[in-house]
C-alpha cells in the first residue's frame, strides 16, 4: 500500500530508540497540567480574590496578563529550545511557573497579583511549547498520537476539575491555596524531568554499548564524533563549543509587538472603546513595533522567527489553519456557557457539562486519528475534520428556541470529535516535516498562531455579540450585563425576560456563524496552501 504522505530520506532527529519510560510521560503530563489547569482554577476564585485584595476594575488582567506572557514568549522559547536543547528550557519554565505561583500566593494587592501572574505566564509559555516539542522528539511518528492524546486528556480533565477545585479551595480554605497547590505538583514534575529526561546527544560516554549520536542534531553529532576520535587517540575530548548566537533584540521586539497587539485586542471594547485614543495608540504602536521586528529579524544571524516558517507551504498552511482554530474556539468556550445559562436556563454546573462533552470527545478522537491519517494522509484527515466542524457550527443557529440541553450538548460532542481529527494530525504532521533543530521553532509558531487567533476571536466575536444586542435592544448593556440580569429571572417581567433571552440567543447564533467562517478560512488554507502529501522526514539517518 502506498504511503499517504511523502517521505524524504533526511534525518528527522530523535525518536528512533525505545519509547520513553513512564516517569518521562508523567513528567510531561504534569508539566502540561500546570499550564492547563491554571486558567480554570483561578476563574472560580475571582470573587474571593477581589473581596480580599480589591481591584475589581482591573481583575480581568489576572487572565489577560497571563495570556500575554504565554503568547509572546512562545516563539522565543521555541528558538531557545532548538539552540540550547529542550530540557534546559523546560526546567527553566517549571521553575518560573513555580516561582510565580509562590509569589501569587504572597500577593498583597491586585497590582502585585497581576505582576506575579505575568511571571507565571513566562513559565507557562515554556511549558506549553516545549512539552509538545519533546513529545515529538521522543516518540516515533506512529506512536505520537498516543502521547498527544494523553496531553489532550490533561486539558480535558483540567477544564472539568479546575473550576471545581478552585471553588472548593476558595470556599473552604483560602484563595491563596489555588496557587500553592501548584508547588508539590510542579516539584514532582521538576524532579522527574531532571532525573529521567535525557535528550539525545546530551552526553558522551565511550564506555556505553549504545549512544544517541545517530539521533542527535548535526551540530551535536559533529562534536560527539570529534570527542570520540580524540578519546581513541588518547587525547582529552574537546569541550570548546561554537559560540551560540541568540537573537535577543529580536526576542525583545517580538515581546513588545505581541504585548501591544494583544493588549489592544484584549482590552479594546472592555476597558475603553475601540476607536478611543488608547486603542488607536496601541494598534499604531503594534504596527510600528512589528515593522521594527521584521527589520531586526531579517538582519539577525539566528532569528527568533526565521523566514522559512512562512516560506514553507506546509508550515504556513498549518499556522493559518490553527490560527483559525483559535478564532473559532472562542464561540464554544466563551459564549456557550452564557447561552446555556441565559437561554436554556441551566445552572453553572449543568452549563459547564454542555461544554465539557466537547473536551471529552476531543482527546478520544485525537487518539484514533492515526488510523485515519495513516490511510488517507495528514492533509485529507484535517480537511475531513474541519469540514465536519464547519457543518456543526452552521447547525447551531438552527437549534430551536429555547430548545433542550441535549441538543447543543450533542453538537459539542460531535464538534470535539471533529476538531480532534483536525488539530492533532496537523501538529504531528508539521512536526514530522522538520529536523530536530527546527522542531521547537516550528511547534512554537503553530501554538503562537493559535493563541493569537484566540485573542483576535475574543475581541472580534465580543464586538459581534454586542452589536447584535445593540441592534435588538438598543443601548441596554453588553452580553455580560444581560446574562447577569437573566440569572435572577424573577426580578424581571416575563415579557422582558423572554425578550432578553431571544436577544442573547440571536447574539450567540451570530457568533457561531462567525466561527463557521473561521472554519471556512482554515479549510481554505489547507486546500490552497498545504501540499497534498506532507513531506515527512525519515526518523533517523537517511
N, C-alpha and C positions, 0 to 999 in steps of 0.2 A: 504494500500500500504506500502511495506517495505521501511524503510528509506534508502537512498543511501549512508549514512555514518554511521559508528558505533558510538553510544553514550555511554559514560561512566558515571555512576552515581556519578560524582565528581563535586564539586563546581567549576565553571569556573570563578567566580568573579562577578563583576558588570554587568550591562545591563539587570537587571530583572525588573526595575521600569519603569515609563513612559519615553517616549523619551525626550531628552533634548530640551529646547526651542530654538527659532530662534537666540537669542543672542549668545548662545554657538556655534551653527552651523556657524554663521557668523564669530565668533572669530577664529574657526578652519580654515575656508576658507581664511580669511585674513592672518593668520599665514602661511598657506601653500603658499599663493600668494606671500608673501615676498620672500620666498626661490625660488619659481618657476620663477618669473619674473626677478630675479637678473642677471642671465647669459645672457638672451636675450636682456635686455635693455642696458647692458654695451657694448655688441659686436658692435652695430652700432655707438657708440660714440668713438671708438678707435682712428680714425684719428684725431679728435679734442683733445682728451686727449694727444696723442703723440705730436701733434703740440704745445700744451701748456706746457707740462711738459718734453718733450723729452723722452729718454729711449726706442727708437724703438727696440733695440736689446733684451730687456727683457720684452716687453709689454705682451708677452704670459703668464707671471706669474700673470697677473691680473686674469686670469681664472684658471691657474694651482694652484696658492696659495689658492684660494677659494675652489677648488675641493679637495685639500689635506686636508684642515682643516675640511671640511664637512665629508669626508670619514673616517678619522682616529678617529674622535670623536663620530661617530655613536654608536659603541659598548659601549663606556664609558657612554654616555647619557642614553642608554638603561638600563644599570645596575643601574645607579643612579635613574632612574625613578621607577624601581622596589624597590629600597631601601628607597627613601625619598618621593615617590609619583610623579605623572605626573605634577601636577600644578606647584610646585617649579621649576622643570626643564624647563618647557615651559616658565614660566615667565623669568627665567634666560636667556634662548635662545633669547627671544624677546629683552630683554634689551641689550644683547651683540650685536645682529644684528643692533639695532638702534644706539648703540654707534659706531660700525664700520662704519655705513652709515654716521654718522655725521663727523667722523674723515676722511673718504674718501673725503667728500666734502671740507675739510680743507687741503687736501694734498698739499704739496709744491714741491714735485718732484716725479718721478716714484717709487723710493725706498719706500718712505713713503706711497704712494698709495697702493703698493703691500702689505706692512705690515698691513695696515688698512683693506685691503680686506681679509687677513687671520683672522683678528678679526671678520669680518662679517661672515666668514666661520665657526668660532667657535660657533656663534649663529645659523647659518643655519643648522648645524648638529643636534642641539637640536630641531629645528622646524620640520625638515623632519621626524625624527623618532618618536618624542613624539606626534605629531598631529595624525599620523597613529595609534599609540597605544591608544590614548584617544578615537578615533573613534570606536575602537573595544571594549573599556571599556563601553562606554555609550549606544551603540546600540546592541540590541539582534541580533542573527545570521540572522534572516530573513530580518532585516532592514539594515544590514551593506552594502549591495550593493548600497543602495540609497545614503548614506553619502560618500562611497568610490567613487561613480560615480561623486558626486559633487566635491570631491577633485581632481579627474582626470580631470574634466572640467576646474578647475583652471589652471592646467598645459596646457591644450589645449588653453585656452584663452591667457595665458601668452606667448605661443610660437608665437601667431599671433600679439597680442597687444604690446608685449615687444619691438621688433625691431622698430615698427612704433613710439612708444612713445620715445624710445631712440634717433631715428633720428630727431624727431621734437624738443626735448629738446636741443640736441646738436647743431642743425642747427639754431634754432630761439631764444634760450635762452642762456644757458651755460651748459657745460657737467656736472658741479657740481650738477645741479638740478636732474640728474638721481639718485643721492644718497639722495638728500634732500627730494624727493617725498616719500621716504620710511618712513619719520618721522611721518607725520599725519596718514598714514595707520597703521603703527606699534603702534602708541599711541592709536588709536581706538581699535586695537586688544588687546593690553595690558589691557586697561580699561575693555573690555568685559570679558577677561579671569579672571581678579581679581574680578570683580563684580559678574559674573554669573556662572563661572565654579566651581562646588562643587564636590569634589571627594568623593566617598562613604567611610564612616568611618572617614571623616576629622574632625568631631566634635561630642561631646557628649552632648545631651540636654535631660535630663529626663522629661521635660515638653512636648516634642513633642509626638504626637499620633503615628507617624511612624518614623523610623530612618533607617539608612543604615547599621545596624550591620550585617544583613544577607548577604549582598553583599560585605562586606569588606574583605581584606586579612586576613588570620588566625591570624597573629600577632596583627593586629588592632582589630579584633573581641575579642581576649582574653583580651586586655587592656580595651576595651569598656565594656565588661561584668564585669570585676573587678571594674571599676568605678561605674557602675550602682549598683552593690552589696554594694559597700561602701556607696553610697548615701542612699540606702534603710535602712542601719543600722545606719544612722545618722552621718556617718563619711565623712570627706573630700575625694574626689576622688584622687587617686594617680596620680601624674604627673611624676613619675620616669619611664623612658623608658629604655629598654635594650640598651646597648651600640651597636651602629651600626658600623660595620667594613666595611670600604671602601678600596678596593684593589688599593691604589694609586700607588704602584710600578708597578702593572700590567697595570694600565692605562697609565703610562709613557712609559712602554715597548711597549705597543701596538701602542702608538702615534709615537714613534721613528721608529718602524718597518714599519708601514704604510707610514710614511713620506719618508723614504729611498726608499722603493719599488716603491711608486707612482712617486717620483721624477725621478727615473731611467726610468720608463715606459713613463712618460710624456715628458721628455727632451731627451731621447735616440733617436738618428736619427734626432733630430732637432737642439739642441744646441751643440751636439757632436756626433761622430759616435758611433754605437752600441758597437764596440769592442775596444773603446778607454778606457783610464785609468779612467775617471770619471764614465762611465757606469759600468765597471767591479768593480770599488771600491764601488759604490752604491749597486749593487746587492750582493756583498760579505758582505757589512755591513748589508743589509737587512736580509741575511741568518743568520748571527751571532746574530743579534738582535732578529730574530724570534726564534732561539733556546733558547735565554735567556728568551723570553716571555713565551715559553712553560714551562720552568723550574719554572718561577715565578708563573704562573697560577696554576700549579699542587700543589704548596705548599700553595697557598692562601686559607684562610678560606672561603671567598666570592669572587671568581674570577670574573673579568670583563667579560671574555668569558668562561663560565663554560663548562666542558667536555660534559654535556648532550646535548649541542647544536648540536654536531656531532654524539653522540651515538644514538640519537633517529632517527629512519629511516625517519619519516615524515619531521622533520626539516632539516635533512641533504639533503634529496632529493629536498626540496623546495629551500634551499640555493644554491645548484648546478644548479638547473633549472633557477633560477632568475639571477645567475651569468652568465649563458649562454645567458640569455635575454639581460643583459647589453652589452655583447660581440656583439650580432647580431644587436643591435640598432645603433651601430656606422655606419653601412652601409647606412641606410636611412638618419640619422640626420647629418652626416658629409660629406658623399660623394654624396648623391643625389643632393643637390643644385649645386655642381660643375658640375655634369653630365647634369643637366637641362640647365645651362648657357653655358657650353663649347660645348656640343654635340648637344643639341636641339636649341641652340641659343636664349634662353629666357632671359628676363631681370631679375633683382633681385627679383622684386615683383612677377612676374609670376613663377619664380623658387621656391619662398617661398610658393606659393599656391600649387604646386605639392607635397610639403612635408606636408603642413598644413592639407590636406584632411585626412591624417592618424591620426592626433591629434584630428580631429573632430569625426571620426568613433570609435576611441578607447573608450572614455567615454560612448558613446551610447551603444556599445556592452557590456561594463562592467556593465551598469545599468540593462541590461536584462539578465545578466549571471546567476542570481539566479534562473531564470526559467529553466535553463539548469541543473545547478549542484543540484538543488532541486530534479530533477528527476533521473539523472544518476551519481551524486556524484562529488566531487571536482576533484579527480584524472582523471576521464574519460573526464570531461569537459576541463581540462588543456591539456590532451593528444589530444583532438579534435582541440583545438585552435592552439597548436604548430605544429600539423601535417599540418593544413591549411597554417600556416605561412611558413613551410618548402617548400611546393609546390609553394607558391607565390614567395619566394626568388629564387627558382630554375627557375621560369619562367622569371625572369628579364633578364638574359643573352640571352634569346630567342627573346627579342624585336628587331624589325628591326632597321637598321641604316639608317638615323638618327631617323626615326620614328616620331610619332605625340605626343604632350604633354599629350593628354588624356590617352595614353597607360600606361606610368609609374604612372600617377595620379590614374588610376583605380586600378592598383596593390597596391598602397599605401593605397587607401581607404579600400580595402579588407584586407590588412595586418593589419591595425589598428583594424579592427573588429576582426580578428583572435587573435591578441595579447591581446585585451580586454577580450576575453574568456579564455586566458591563464593565464595572470598575476593575475587578481583580485580573481578568485577562489582559487589560491594558497595562496595569502596573507590572505584572510578571513579564509580559511581552516586551515592554520597553526596557526593563532591566536586563533582559536577555540579549538585547541588541548592542550592548556596550561592554567594553572590557572592564576589568576590576577598577582600574584607575580613573574611570569616568562614571562609575555607577553611583557614587554618592552624590555627585553634582546632578546627574540625571534624575535620581529619585527625589532630591530636594526641589528641583524645578517643577516636577509634577505636583508635589504636595503644596508648593508655593502657589501655583496657579489655582489649585482647588481652594486654598484658603482665601486668596484674593476674590475668587468667584463668590464665596460665601459672604464676604464683606460687601461686594457690589450688590449681591442679591438682597441682602438685608435692607440696604438703602433704597434700591430700586423698587422692590415689592412693597416696602413700607410706604413709599410715595404713591404707588398704585392703589393700595388699600385705602389710604387716607383720601385720595382723590375720589374714589368711588363713594365713600361715605359722605364727603362734602357735596357731591352731586345729588345724593339721595336725601340727605338730612340738613344740608346747609352747614354752617359753622357751629356744630354742636359738640365737637370734640373728635379726637382720633380714636383708633381702634381700641387702644388700651382703656380709654375713658369709658367707652361704651361697654366693654367687657366687664369692667368693674360695676357699672350700673346694672347689668344683667345678672350679676352674682346675687343680687337681692331683688328678685322679681316682684315680691310683694309690695315693695315701695313704689312701684310704677303701675299706672293703669294698664289693663290687659291690652288695649289697643296700642299703647305706646311700646309696650314690651314686644308685641308682635312686629311692629314697625322696625324697631331696633334689630330684632333677630333677622328680619329679611335683609336689612342693610348689611349686617355682618356677613350673612350668607352670600350676598352678591359680591362683597369685597373679597372674601376668600375664594370665590369662584374665579374672579379675575386674576387673583394671584396664581391660581393653579393653571389658568390659561397662559400666564406669563412663564410659568415653569415648563409648560409644554413647549413654548417657543424656545426655551433654553435647551430642552431635549432635542428639538429640531436642529439647533445650531451644533450640538455635539454630533448628531447623525451626519450633518453636512460636512463637518470637519473630517470625520472618518471616511466618508465616501469620496471626498475630493482630494484629501492630503495624504492619508495613510496608504502605504503600499498594500497591495492585495495579500502579500505574504511578508511578514515581518522578517528582516534579515537576522535571524538568530545566530549567535556565535556558538562555536563548539565549546563545551565545558572541559577545558584542559588544553594541552598543546595541540595545535592543528598540524 
